[in-house]
Amino acid sequence: MAPYVMVQASDARHFSQICDSVYRFMPFDLTKEELATLHAADERLSVAALHRGAGFYRYLIRHL
């Protein structure tokens, strides 16, 4: 389970050519307004969402 499944292009497309275990998800809990800015000129997310996303990756890496 992941907060958001990535349906847009990401750098994962390059890694999937050399690895079978590439997971595309975004660990940020974005508001509707922030989601609407993805790939736009004013793309952004809140500092709080960034901290929670970084915390997710810290937890994931420590518990692998």
SULDA-V881377 format. One record per backbone hydrogen bond with DSSP energy under -1.0 kcal/mol. NH is the residue of the N-H (numbers start at 1). CO is the residue of the C=O. If there is no record, write none. Layout:
BEGIN
nh = [NH/NH]
co = [CO/CO]
END
This chain:
BEGIN
nh = [6/13/14/15/16/18/19/26/30/35/36/37/38/40/43/50/51/52/53/54/55/56/57/58/59/60/61/62/63]
co = [24/10/11/11/12/15/15/4/28/31/32/34/35/37/40/46/47/48/49/50/51/52/53/54/55/56/57/58/59]
END
